Amino acid sequence: MHDLIIVGAGAAGLSAGIYGSRYGLDTLVLEKNEINSQIALVDRVENYPGFASISGMELIKKIEDHAKAMGIDINYSNVRNVIIDNDRKIVQTENEELQAKSIIIASGAKPQKLDVPGEIKFTGKGVSYCATCDGPFFKKRNVAVIGGGNSAVAEALVLSGIADNVYVVHRRNELRAETILQNRAFATENIEFICDSVVEQIKGNNKVEQIVVRNIITGKVEEIPVNGVFIYVGIKPNTDFIDVAKTEDGFIVTDNDMQSSVEGIYAAGDCRTTPLRQVITAVGDGAIAAYYANNYVKGI
């Protein structure tokens, strides 16, 4: 039986692993694939202390290397279910059953779908959720970015250096992104903002050719020719495998100790209720969760 099993090898999970190791806990990290963290898909990170500018992939790789140097064992296996049996926590993966005294859920989240006609049909054929990954396919073409938060505006800036024109479609009159990102985007000539508007359909034959946009104030509907659509309308937590108290959207409810509604089970990072989902807060969550998991295991 392990002292601590951590589900997820993103920033929160790896941070928890580092602290678990420092506390002398028998710690195992489970991850379903090689790259879990959403930060790995971000082109540039400029708000992580100590790094004025670093790619998301490089940052998470540094955190992973640190964890491995601490002796953290990362097992690449998909978690199917977690069973609570009094003080035992049983983690069922696709290959085996593992037991632990405590668990930290750091399973992150995945992009929220727009849920409009054409989105599923054209995924991989013009519809994407990662400009850093797929942006180069749209060199000198027209693209649309859906959303108004940090991710949407940051990725619009990435795409502005690749595409001819970038249309940012946002359902509100004001963006939610940080001011520094907004100012950069407003100053970029080939970024055009279409506010108070929603995408109602993504159209094309074998690939994306247009988006149908409706202004929610005037009701006006227009078709905008684009070759790519990049969607950033929120995230959905990866928490289906665990039965603890959650919000309607599936985020795990925790207290200030990162403990869930079940004693000995903690949550950290994007999968939990938190006012800020950033790599720096995820790292902090992981450290706090590991601290209290250690106290729980050792009866402190």
N, C-alpha and C positions, 0 to 999 in steps of 0.2 A: 504494500500500500504506500502510495506517495503522500508526502505531507501536503503538497500543493500541485494541482494541475491547473494550468492556464490555457484557456481556449482562445487562440488568436495570437499571431506573431507580428502584429503591427506595433506602432509606437507604444501603446498602452501595455500590451502583453509583454513586449520585450523589456520595458521598464520594470514591470512587475517581476519578471524573471530575474533581472539583475539584482533587485532588492531581495527577492526570495533567496537567491544564492548567498547574498551577503549575510542573511540571517541564519544561514546554515540549514535551510529547509531542503528536503529532497524534492526538487522541482522539475516538472515536465511541462513543456510547452507543446501544444497541439496546433497544427495549422493545416488547412485543407490544400493549399497550393503554395508555390514558391513566393508569390507576391500577394500579400493580403492588404496591406495598408493603402488607404486612399491617397496618402501623401506621396506614394511612389508614382502616382499618375500626374502629379503637379510639376509643371515646367520649372518654376522658380519659387523657392521659399525665402522670404525676406524678413520674417518676423520671429525667427528662432534664435534666441540669444547665442552669441558666439560665432554666428555665420551671417555675415551681411547679405550674402546671396549664395544659395546652394540649390541644386536640383533636388526635388523630392526623392527621387530614386537614390541619389548619393547620400542624402541624409538618413534614410531608413536603412541603407546598407551599412553606414557607420554605426548606427544603433545595434543592428544585427551582429556586426563584427564584435562589438563591445560585449554583447550578451554571450556570444560563443566563447569569447576569451575568458569569461567568468565560469565557463564550464556548463552553460545551459544546454540541455538536450532538446532539440526541436524535432518533433515527430510529425512528418507530413501525412496526416490522416484526417478524413472528414468526420466530424462529430455528428452522430445521428440523434443522440438522446442523452439526457442526464437524469438518473434515478436517485431519489433521496431515500436512504434507508437508515433512519435514525442518524447516528454520527457518521455513517459511511456515505460517501458520494460516489456513485457508479457512473462512469462516463463510457457510453457505448459508441465506438467508432465503427467505420465500415469493416474493420478487420478484427477488432478485439474489444474486450471489456477491461476498463482500468478503474482502479479504486483510489480514492484520495480522502484525506481528512478535510481538506478545504479546496475550493475552486474559485478562480477568478475568471469571469466571462469578459473577454476583451475581443469579441468576435467582429467588431466594427459594423459597417453598414455598406449598403450598395446603392447606386444611383436610383432615384425614384423615377418611374416611368411617367411620361406625359399623358399616356392613355388616350391617344387620338388616332383616328383612322390613318393607316399608312406607317405608323411608328414601328410596329413589329415587322411588317412586310419589308421595310427598307433598312432594318438594322443590319449593318455591315454593307449596305449598298447606298450609303450616303447619310444614314442616321448613326450617330456616335455619341458616346458619353465621355469621351476623352480626347481633347484637342491635341494634347501632347503625343498621344498614340497615333492618331489618324490624321492630324492636320496636314502633314506633308503630302497626302493624297490630293489635296485641294489647292495646290499651287496655281496662282493666277486665275482662280475661280471665285464664285460668289458663295458665301456661306451664311447661315443664320445661327445665332446663339440664343437659346431660350432660357431666360432667367435674369435675375438682377442682383444676386448675392455675390460674395467674394469669388466663388468658383467661376460663375458665369463671366464676370467682368475680367478676371485674370486670364481666363482662356480666350476671351475675345481679343485681348491684347496679344496673346501668342499667335492667334490666327491672323491678326492684322499684318503680321510680318510675312505671311505666307499667301493669303488669299488677296484677290483684288478688292473685294468689298465684304464687310462683315456687318450684318444686320443683327442688332441685339433687341429681341422682343421681350418686353416685360409687362406684366399685367397691371402694375402700379405706375403712378406718376413719378415716383422717386425710387432710385436704386437703394438697395440695402447694403451694397458693398462698402468697404472702408473708403474714406475720403481720398486717400492717396491713390487708390486704384481708379476711383471715379475720375479724378483729375487727369490721370494719364489717358484714360479712355476718351474723355471729352476732347483732349488735345490731339487725338489721333485722327487724321483726316479721313481714313477709309473705314472708320467705325461709325455707323448710323444707328441711333436709338429710336425704336418704335415702342413708345410707352402707352399705357392704358390699353394694351392689346393682348390677345391670346391667340395661339395657333389652334385652329380647328381641324386641320387636315394636312397631311404630308402627301404630295402627289407625285406621280411619275409613271413611267412604263417599267423598264427594268432597273431603274435607279432613280434617285431623287431628282425632281426637276422643278417643283414649286412647293411653297407652303401657302396655305390659305389662312389669312390673318383677319381677325375681327376686332375692331375698336369697341371696347366695352362701354364707352361713353356715347359715341355717336351711332354705333351699330353698323358702321361702314365695313364692308368685307372686300378684301383685295387679295389678289394672288401675287406673290413675290417670287421671281425666278431665282432659285438657288440650287447649288449642286450638293451641298452638305448641310446637315442640321445637327447641331451639338446641343444636347439637352442637360440643363443644370437646374432642376426644379426641386431640389431637396434630396434627402436620403432615406432609405428604409433599413432599419436595424436587422442584423442577422441574429435573431433571437428565438426562432421557432423551435429550437431543440431543447429549450430550458423552460420549466414551469415555475416561474416566480411572478411576483406582481409586476405588471407592465402598464404603460399608458395605452390608450386606444391605438396609437401608431406602432406599438410594439417595443418601445424603449423601456429598458429595465429601470424600475424605480429603486433608488438607493438613498441611504441617509448620508450624512457627512463623512462617515467612515467607509463609504463605498459598499456597505453591506446591503444585500437585497432583502427581500421579505423572508428568506430562509437563512437561518443561522449558519455561518460557515461558507456561505456563497456570496461572492462579491462581484461587482461589475466595474469596468473602467473603460474610458474612451467613448467613441461615438455610439456604442450600443446602449448607453445609459442616458437617463435624463440629466441634461446639463445645459447651462445657458450659453456655453461657448464650445464649439467643436473645432479645436485647433490641435496641431501636433504637440504644442507645449502643454496644453491642458491634459491631453491624453497621457503624456509622460508623467505628469503630476498625479493623475488618477491612479496610474499603475503603481507608483511608489506608495501612495496611501493605502491602496487595496492590499498590497503585499505586507505592509506594516501591521495592519489589523488581522490579516490572515495568519501571520506569525504569532500574534498575541493569542488568537483563537486556538491554534494548534498546540501552543505551549501552555495554554491556560493562564496567561498573564492577565 
